[in-house]
Amino acid sequence: MYKGDQVLVEDTHIVQSGETLWSISETYLQKNTGGRRYIMEFMEGIKELNPWIKENNYTLHPGDKVRVNYWVKKAEDGQHGRH
């Protein structure tokens, strides 16, 4: 895939009861249509964007705000796909 064929999406996820770093990664990995990524790689990206997660021993609480970035394929008209 060429660099110009994808768009970076920056999102903030509000943690819900029962969610984990793994489950959040699974959710957003499905939205990542701009290229193949693996779950462990995706989780590492979330950890890099949110250093406070490591400081909290990777414990998430309802209401926590987690920054997530993923890539989507650019549509023919120049717009990015639904997310």
Buried (B, 14 or more C-beta within 10 A) or exposed (E): EEEEEBBEBEEEBEBEEEBEBEEBBEEBBEBBBBEEBEEEEBBEBBBEEBEEBEEEEEEBEEEBEBEBBBBBBBEEEEEBBEE
